[in-house]
Amino acid sequence: MSDLFIFSGLFCQKDAVIKRMMDDSGIKLVSDADLVTDAAALSGMSEKSISKAFSPKTSIFNKFSREKERAVAWLRLALAQRLAAGEALLVSGLVTHLLSQEISHILKVCLIDDLPRRSSVALRESGLAEKDAVKAIHQSDEEAASWVRDLTGNKDPWSPGLYDMVIPVDKTGVDESVTLIKEQLGNAAVSETDASRQAVQDFLLAARTSCVLVSKGHNVDVRASGGVVILAINKKVLMVDRLEKDLREIAEPLEGVEKVEIEFGKDYYDADIYRRMDFELPSRVLLVDDEREFVQTLSERLLLRDLGSAVVYDGESALSVVKEDEPEVMILDLKMPGIDGIEVLRRVKAERPGIEVIILTGHGSDNDRRICMELGAFAYLNKPVDIEVLSATLKDAYAKARNS
């Protein structure tokens, strides 16, 4: 059976086209939300964490937590498992771009519309005023562009090179669009073959391998072909022989893997350095201190111990990060301009009690210590602090945050 992938801009009459296709063929719909649910069940990550992968705004902690890369890997596996089940699918939404290997019995369709028509549909379907509709459309298109660029490298989410068909619904209408899609689904070129079924199994093997690798801290591109898994390294590596050995030791024992090949991707010569992350160590740590040189140096010293952290310089910024990115541990100075450390601690423990807060100050008093501990601080340390003491305290706080 052929599968149908439909990607569309906001208010491009996608729902009408999909309803007609489902009514006429009985094909099963798989949406972004469906794969988020599947990926969460497979990975143990929360659906909220998986859904964040679609956002163009990447967490300030992602460099260390690799949460987005892990979410994408599990979403890709969820899609691969659905395809391998053999039931004819209509996959719709951002997840259509998760397909990282060519499968000939999948018809990829893009539905587009001009802006006036999309605004008109928005008014009819959602009651949005034209100004609000245009704003919503532009925001949606920007999010789609960011997602497609991250996955495919193509800056234009509507590029004909990404699809088998690009249908301007404003010109063809819903009925004619459905007719065109049905005609192409009946084309022999989109028929399921032994080769296309093998391509699905290759995609599944690549997705499974990718999930294992990313779960062990590695971020490499993965393809597969007939039991051969190809791992592409896209960052400069200081000790490439050690990395190759590590990758092989992880990938070669996996079921279905007959051979592992290592290659260097197109971005290998970029200045960034490849770093394997250890997810057993803290990676969502927020450092809050207005002494910029001190806190930057502290962040670098923690990174040398594989403890990833993000830095902000005032209480207001810290509260904003807590609201948007949810750190697990915070190392907090007390004396800062604006909102001071005690007030930040009070608000954090009231709104996000699961975040463990370590006070690190050079200006505190015994009374400050008492207040902080009563408010729920994990520990109260004085500057200058021994980095090994701080590292150990940070690990203990992280363990408590993870187990709470």
N, C-alpha and C positions, 0 to 999 in steps of 0.2 A: 504494500500500500504506500502511496505517496503521502508525504507530510507537507503541510502548508505553514510557512512562517509569514506573519504580517506585522510589519513595523509601520507606524503612522505618527504624524504630528497630531498635536492636540486639536480637537474639533475638525478632523478631516473625515468624518462620517465612518470611522473605523467600526464602531459598534453596529451600525446598520449593515455594513458589508459582512461582518462576522456572523451576525444573526441569520442573514440569508444563507450563508454558507453552511451553518449548522443545521438550519431547518431543512435545507435541500439535500444534504449529504449525511447528516448524523455524525459528522466528524467531531472528535472530542476536543474541547477547548482547554488549553494550558496557559495560564496567565502569569504575570510577574509574581502575584501573590501566591499562586500555587507552588511555584518553584522556591519562593522564600520559605514556605512551610516545609517543603521537602528538604531543603538545604539545612534548615535549623535542626530537623530531626536526625539527619545524617551526621552533622558536625558536633552537636551539643551546644553550638552558639545560639544566642537568642534570636528570635525573628527580628527584633529591633536592630541588632547588630548586623544581621544579614542585609536588611533593607537599607542601611546606611551606605552600602556599597554603591547604590544608584545615585547617591548625592554627589554633585560636582565639588562640594566642599569636603576636603579630606581632613580627618582629625589631625590635630597637631601632634598626637602621639603615634600616628600611623608608621612613621619611620622606624619605630621600635616594636610596635605591637603587630604590624602587618595585618591588621584586622580586615582592611579592604581586600587585600590580596587573598586572604583566607576565605573571605565571604565569596569572592568571585570564583575561586576554585571549587567550593562546595556547590554553588549555584550551577556551575558547569557540569559537575558530576550529577546533580539532580536532573538536569536536562538530558544528559547522556543516558541515564537509567530509564527515563521516560521513553526515549527514542528506541532503546534496545528492547523494550517490552513488546514492540511489534504492532501496537495499536495505532491506527491512523490518527495523527494529531494536527490540531490547528494551534500553533504556538503564537502568542500575540504579546507585544510589548517590548520593553528594553531587552529582555532576555533573549530575543531572537539573535542578538549580536554575540551571544556566548559561543556560537558555533565556530570553533577554531580550526576545523578541518572540513574539506569539501565532501559533501554527501549528495550524490546526484539525484536521489529521489526526493529531495527536499526542494520545494519551490519557494523562493524567497521573494516576497512582494513588499513594495513600499507604496503607501497611499499618501498622496500630497494634495494640497488645495491652495488656492491663493488666499491672501490675507483677508480681503473683503468677505469672501465666502466663509472663511473660518470664523470671522467675527459674527456673521449672520447666523451660523450654526450655533455659536456660543450663546447668542441672544435667545434663540429658539429653545435650546436644550437646557441652558442653565440660568437664563434670565439676566446674564451679565450685560452691563452697559458697554458700548463699543470701546471706551477708554480702558475699562477693566479687562475686557476680553483681549485686547491687543497686548496689554501688559502680561496677562496670563500666558498668552501664546508665545510671546518672546521669551519669557522665563522658561517655559517648557522646552522650547527649541534649544535654548542655551544648555539646559540640563542634558538633553538628548545628544547635543554635539559633544559635550564633555565626556559622556559615557562611551559614545562611538569612537571618539579619538583615543581614549584610554585603551579600548579593546582592540581596535583595528589599525590605529595610526592615521585614519582618514579624518580630516577636520570637517568634512561635510557629511552630515548624517543622511542627506538625501542623494548622495552620489550614486549614479546609475551602476557604477562598478561594484557596489555592495549587494546588488539585488539582481534577480532574474527579470523582474518587471517593476517599473515605476509607473503608477497609474495616477494621472491627474483627475481626481474624483469630481472636481468642479466642472470639468469638460465632458467626462464620460457619464457621470451620474452613477448612482448605486447599482441599478440594474445592470447596466452595461459593464461596470467594473466586475460584478460577480460573474457575468458571462465570460469575460476575458480570462478571469482566474480559472474558471472551470475548464475552458478550452485548453489552457496550458497544463492543467493537472492531467488532462487526457493525452497529452503529448507523450510519445514513446520515450523521449529524452528524459522524462521525469519518472519513468517507470522504475519500480524496485527491481534490482538485479543482484546477482551473487556479489558483484563488486561493490555495490552500494551498501549491501548488508554488512560486508566486511568493513567498509568505511565507518559504519556505525560502531562496530566493535573496536576499531582503532580509536575512535573518538572516546569511547568508554574507557579503554585502557589508558589513554593519555590523561583523561580526567581523574581516574583513580590514582594514577601515579603522581599527578600534580598535587592532589589533596594530601597524600602521604608526605611528600617533600615539603610543602608549605607548612604542614603541621609540625615538622621538625626544624622549622626555621629557615628553609631554603626558598628562594624566589627565582625560579628559572622558567623559561618557556618550555612546554612539553608537547611533543607530537608523537604519533605512533603509526607504524605501518607493518601489518602482518606479524606482530609480536616483537618488532624492533622499536624500542623507545628512544627518541632523539631528544636530548636535553640541550637547550641553547642557553649559554651564559651571556647575559647582556650587560654586565658591569665589569669594570677592570678588577682583576683578582690578584692579590699580592702573592698568594701561594697556590697557584692553580693546580698543581699536582695533588696537593692535599684535598682541595675541593673536589676534583674529579674522583678521587678515591672515596670520599665521603658520599658523593652522589651515587656512585656505583653500588656501594655497600647498602644503601637504602633501597635503590630501585631494582637491582638485579634479583633479589629474593621474591619480589612481588609476583603473585599469580598472574600468568599470562605473558610475563616479560621473558622473552627468549634472548634478547641482546640489548645492551645499552650503548648508545653512541653519544659522544659529547661533541658539541660544536660551539663556535663563538658567534653570537648574534650580531646584528647590525650596529648595536650600541655598545659593543664591547670596549671600544676605545674612548668612550666618554670618561670624563674626569672622575665621576663618582666611583666609590669603592664598594665592592660586594661585601656584605657582612651577613653571616648567618646569625639569626636571632634565637636565643634560648627563652622559650615562653614560660619556663619554670621560674625565671627571674622577673623582677618588676620591670614593666615596660610602659605603664601609664602613670608616671610620677610627675607631679607638677611642683616646680620650685618657684616660690614666691618671695622676692626680696628686692628692695629698691637699690641695693648696692650692686650695680650691673656687672662690674668686673669680678666681684666675688662670686656672684651666682653663676656667671658664665664659666668661670674656672671650676666651680663645684660641679656643674653639669658635665664638663669634660672629664673630670676626675672620676665621676660615677660611671661614665661611658667606658672608661678604661677597664672598669670592673663589670662590663656588660650590663649595666643598669641604665636603661634609657630614660631620659627625662625631657620635659619641655619647660620653658622658662617664661615667666611674666614678672613685671616689675612693680605692680601695685595691686591693692586689694580689689579694686573694681574689675580689673582684668581677670583676676583669679576667680571671682564669682561668675564672670561670664563664661570662662572655660568650664567651670563646674556645671553650669547649666547646659552647655552645648556638647561637651565632650566627656564628662563623667570620669575624671581621673580616679584611680584606686587609692593612691597615697599622695599626700601633699606635705611638702616641707616648707614651713611657713615662718617668716620673720614677724616680729611683733611691731616694731617701730617703723611705720611707713607713712608717707603723706596720704591724705585722704582717708580712706577706710583702713583702720589699723588692724593688726593681726588678730587681736582678741575678738573684734567684731566679725572678721572673716570667719574665724573658728566658730563663733556662735551661730552664724548663718549656715555655714556648711553642715554642722552637726544637726541643726534643726531641719534642713531641707534634704540633705544627703547623708544620713547617719552612717551609712556603710563606708564612706570615705574615711580612711585613717589619716590623722593629722599629726605630724611631728613638728613641734615648735623648735626652731633653731634661732636663737637670739643672742645678741651681745649687750643688750640693754635691759634685760628683764630683772625683776625683783622676786623675792620670796612670795609676795602677794600675787604677782603675775603668774607664778608657777601654780599656786593654789587655784586661782581662777581658771587657768587653762585646763588643769587636770579635772576640775569639777565640770567643765564644759564638755569633756570627753576627749581631750587630746590623748594620743597614744603614748607620747613621750615628750619630755621637755629637756632640750639640750642647750648648752651654752657655747657660744663662739669664744675662741677657736675650738673646733671639734676635731677629734681624731677621725680621719676618713674611714678607718676600719670600724670604729664604733658606730659611725653614722650608717655605713653600709649594712652592718649587722642589724641595726635598729630598723632600717628600711626594709630589709628582707622579712623581719618579724612582723612588721606592720602589714606588708603585702600578704603574708600568709594568713593573717587575721582577716584582712579584707576579702580574700578569696574564699575563706571558709565561713564568712558570715552570711 
